[in-house]
Amino acid sequence: MRLRTLPTLAIAVSACTSSSRAQDSVLQSQLTLPPGYTVSHFARVAGARFMALGPDGSVYVSRPAAGEVVRLVDADGNGAAESQSVAVSGLNRPHGLAFHGGYLYIANTDGVVRVRVGTNGQATGAAERVNTYNGGGGHWSRSIAFGADSAMYVAIGSTCNMCVEKSPDRAAVMRFDENGANGRVFASGLRNAVGIALNPATKQIWVTQNERDNIKPDHEDLPPEEINILQDGGDYGWPYCYGNRIPSPDPDFNDPARCARTIPPALEMQAHSAPLGITFLDRATVLPQDWRGDALVAFHGSWNRSTPTGAKVVRVRVRDGKPVSYEDFISGWQSSNGRRWGRPVDVIVYKDGSLLISDDAQGAIYRVTRAESR
C-alpha cells in the first residue's frame, strides 16, 4: 500500500463556544480529579490511540482503524485545538509514535515507517519504511520509543493468550538501530507490553504489561498486570510464569526451574486493568514538584471480570528509580454499575506542562490542568 502525506488537508475543529464550555462542564462533573484541577476537551479524534508531541508543540495522534496519523494545533493557546489535519495516511494499523532526529516514526502493525517533519511540525515528503517485523495474530498494536543510546525499541505483543511463539519477535521488545537496521530481541517473555517509555532519570526502558486471561483458579484477580523495567537479554516469564516467578498452573507451561531464571515485575497492578500508555512527569509543570519523578499510566479497563475494573488514569510513585506503588489520579469513566462511557488509552505531557489523555471509546483528547490556569 502506498503511503501518502497530506500536510495541507485541514479539518475544522470547533472553537471554544458556549456549547463546548457546557460539554466541558459535564466532563468535569463526570470525572474525579485531585482538588484544584480541571479537565476539558482538547480535541475530538475518532479512534484516538497513542500521541506524540511534535517539534513545534503540535500534537500527533494515531488512528489505527483509519490507517492514519492526525496533527492537532492549538494556535491561540486557549487549551483546545482549532485545527486537525491528516499528517500521514495509507498506514497499516499505526499505533505508537515517536519523534527522533527530525523524523516522525510510526509503528505499524508489521513494521516502522518514518516521515521527515519540518520545524513547523508539517510532514514533508513520502513516508519511508525502515524495518519489518511479524504481524498478524492477536495483539496487533505496536509501540515505539527511542533510548538514551538513540536506538529504536519496539514492543510487539503475542499472537495468542497462551502459547510458545514461533517467531522470536513476538511477546518481546525489539531493539533496532535508529535507522531501523540490525533488529534483535532486547527483552522477551512479555505477553503484551503496550506502553513503553524512557525513564528520564535512570535512562531505562519501562513497559506496561497486559497479562494473560482465563487463568485458574481465579481469573477475576489473577494474574496481576505489570510494570517491567527492561534489561538487555531479560526474560520476563510469559507464558511459563506470572507475577513474582509463579509457575503457570497450565501443565503445558508449568516449568518452575525456568521461572526461577526470569525477571519478576517491578510493580504488580490489578489484574485485567489493561495498562496502556505510560508517561513520566519530569516536564509536567501543572503538577507539584514532588510528582515530577513519578509516572502516569492509562488503564483501558477489563473485558472479562464480573465486576469491571480499570478505565482510569493512575499515578505510579517512583522511588530510587523503581515503581513502589500506584493510586488513582483520574477516575469516573466507569460508573458504579460497571458501565463505561470512555476508555483512556494514552497520556502525554503537553508543551505547556499540562496533561493530555486520549480516549478511543469517546473519540476524544482531554486536557488536564490547574483550575486557575484554564
N, C-alpha and C positions, 0 to 999 in steps of 0.2 A: 504493500500500500504506500502510495506517495505521501510524504509528509509535507505539509504546507504551513507557512507562517502568514498570518493575516494581521499585521500590525495596524492597519488602517480601519478595520471593521469595528465600529463603535456602536454600543447598545446603550441607550439612555437608562440611567438608574435614577429613581425618584429622589428628589431632594428632600430636605427636612421640612415637610409640610405639617399642617395640623393633624393629618391622618397618620403620618409616620410617628409623630410625637405620641399620639394615642396608642399606637401599636407598641411603642417603647414602654409606655406606662403599664400596659398589660403584661409585657415581658418582665418588667421589674417586679410585678406582683406575683408572677408565676415562679420565679426563681428565688432561691435563698442564697444570699451573698453575705460576706462579712460586713459588719456595720461600717457605714461610710463609703460604700462602693455602689456603683450603678452600672447597669447593663443596658445596651441599646443595639439596634440593628446597624451594622456597618454596611452590609450589602445582602442582596438576595441572589443566591447562586444555586440553582438546582443541582442536586447530587454532589455538593461540595465535599471534598475529602481533604487532602493534605495541602498545606500552604507553605510559601516561602516569601521572604521579604526581599524585594528587588534592590538594585544598587541605588535607585533614586527614591526609595521609600514606598514604591507601589507594591501591591500585594498580588502574588500569583497563586492561583488555586487550581488543583487538578479536578477534572470532571471525568472519571473513568468511563461511565456509561456513554458519554458523548464523544469520547476519544479526543479530548481537547484540554488545553490549559488556558484559563482566562486571566486577564490582568485587571485589577481594580485600582482606581486612582481617586484619592481624596484631595483634589486640587486646592480647595479652600480651607482645609484643615479643620472642618467642623465635626469630624468624627464619623462621617458617613461618606462612602464612595459615591461620587457623582457620575462616574463613567465606568463602563465594563466593556472590555474588548477581548476578542479571541486572539491570543498570542501565538498559539501553535495548535494545529488541528491534524486530523488524519493519523492519530496515535492509536496504539493498541493497549487499551485499559491503563492509561497513565495514572500513576499514584504518587510516589514520592518525588519531591522536587528539591534541588539544591543549587545554589549559586557558587561558582568556583572559577577563578581565573578568567573572568569576563564571559563565561558561558552560563546558561541555564541548563542544568542536567535534569532529565526527566526519566524516571524509572518506569518503563513499560512492563507489561507482564512477561515479555520474552526478551528484553534487553534494554539497555540505556541508550537514549539519544540525547544530543545536546544542540543548542542553538545559541549563536552569538547574540549578546544583548548589549546595546549601546548605553552610554552614560545616562540617557534619558529614559532608560527602562524598556525601550522598544526592542523587540526581537528583529534581527536583521538576517537575511539570507535563509537558506533552507536548513532544516534540521538534519543532523548527521548522526548515523548510528555508530556507536563506539564499541559495543560488545553485544554478545548474545548469550543467554542462559536458558535453562529449562523452563518452559511454560506449560500451561495446561494443568489438568487435575484440580484438586481443591486448593484453597488459599491462593488466590490469584494475585493479591496485592504485593507490590514490591516497594521497599522504602530505601532511601539513599542518604548517605552523609559522607562528608569528607573529614578525614582525620587530621591530627596535628602534623602527620607526615605527608599531607597532601594526597594520600591515597584515597581511592573511592571504595566505600563499604556499602554493599547492597544486601538487604535482608530478603531472603527467599523462603517462603513458607513451605510446609509439607504438602504432598499430594493427597493426603488422607488424614483420618483421625488417628489411626494407629497402624503402622506398617514399617517395614525396612525399605528405605528408599533405594531405587535402582540408580538414580542419578545423584552423585555426591553433592551437587549444589543445591539440593532441596533440603528443607529443615536446617538451614545453615545461613551464615553471613559470609559472603564472598568478599575478598579484597582484590582490587584491581589497581593498576597504575592510574594516575589521574586522567590519562587519555583513554582508559578502558582496556588496555592491554594487560597481559600476564595475570589473568584471573586465577585465583586459588581459594580453597576453603580456608577461611580465617577462624571460624568457630562453628561447631556442629552440635547436633542434639537439641536444636531449637525448633520446636514444633511450628510456631508461627510468631516470629519476632516482628511485629508490625511497626512499633515505634522505635526509632533509632536516633541517637543524638550524641554529640561530643560533649563531655563534661569539661567546661572551660577551665576549671581549676586543676583537675588531675590529668586532663588530656586523654582519658579513657573513653571508649565507646560503650554507651549504655543502650540496652534494648528492653522494651516491654514485651512480655512473653504470654501469648494465649495458649493455655494448656489444653489437654485432651478433654473430650466429652465422654459421658456414659461410663465412668469408672465405677467399679464395685468396691466397697458395699454402699457408698454414699455419694452418688453422682451429684447431689444437690450442693454439697460443700467440699467436694474433692474433685481434682487436685487443686491446690492454690495456683492462682496466676502469679507471675514472677516479674521482677526486675533483675536482669543479669548484667554484670559488668564483664565485658568480653576480654578474654586472654587469647593470644595467638596460639592456635592449636588446641584450644579448650573444647572439651566435650561436656555439654550441659544436660545430658541424660536421656532425652526422648529418643526412642519410645520405651526404653528399658526402666527408667526411673522417673519419679516426680518428687517435688518438694526437696527436703534435705536428704537426698540419696535413698529414698524409699523405693524398693523394687516394685515393679508393676505386678499387680495381682493376676494379670493375664499370663497363663503358663507359657504362651508363645514368646513372651518378652521378659520373663522373670529371670534375672541374672544378677544376684547380689554382688558377685565379685566384680562385675563390670560397673555396677552402680558405685562401688567404693572408690573407683578411679575418676568419677565425674566431678564436676564443679557444682556445688549447691547454689541456689538462687541467692542474690544479695539481699532481696526482700521478697517475702511472700505476701500475697494480697488475696482478697476474697475470690473464691472460685467463681468462674464464669462471668466476671465483671467485664471481660473483653477490653483490656487496656490497649489503647491505640497510641495516639500521638503523645510525645514527651518533649518538654522544653525546659531548659534551665533558665533561671530567673536573674542572672547577673546584670541584665540590661533593663529589668522591669522596674523602672523608677516609680511607677504607680504604687508599688508595694513597699512595705517597711524595709529598712536596711537589713534587718536580721532574717529576711526571707531570701536575700539575694544569692545565697549559696544553695538554695533548695530548688526543687523542680515541680512542675505541674504535669499531671497525666490525665488524659481524657479516657473515661470509662464509657465505651459504647453500649454496654449492657448485655445481659444474658438473654438466651433464647430458650433454654431448656430447664429452667428452675420453676417449681410450682409457685414460688414467690420470687418474682423477677428482682434482679439486683443490677446495680450499675447506673448508667445514664446520668453521669455526673462528672465533675472535674475534681480531682483530689490534689492536695499538696503533699509532696513527698519530702519529709525532713531529712536533711543530709548532714552527717557529722563525720569529720575526718575522712572525707571523700567517699563515704558509703551511705546508702539509704538506711535509716533506722526505724522509721515509722511513716504512716500516712494518715490523712484525715480529710474530711470533706472540705472543699473550698467553695464550690458552687453545686447546688443540687436543685431539684424541682422539675427536671424534665420528665420525671416519672411520678405519678400521683400515688396516693396511699393505697389505691386498689390495684396497683401494679401496671396500670395503663400508661403508655408513654406518648408524649406528643413531640418529642425530639430525642436525638441521639448524638451526643458530642463525638467528634472524630479526632480533631487536631487542635493544638494550642500553640500559638507563637507570640513572641513579644513584638509589638508594633514599633514603628520608628519613633514615636513619642513616649515610649516606655509603658504604654497601656498594653492590654492583652486582647488578642483576637482568638475566637473559638469557632470552629466550623461545625455544622450540624447537617448531616446528609439526609436526615428524615424531614426536616423543615426546609431544607434548601436555603440555609442562611449562614451568614457570618456575623457573630456578635462581637461587640467591643465592650471591654470591662475597664473601668477607670474609677478614680475617686470622684465622689459626688460633686465636690466643689470645682473639679476641672472639666466637667461635662461641657 
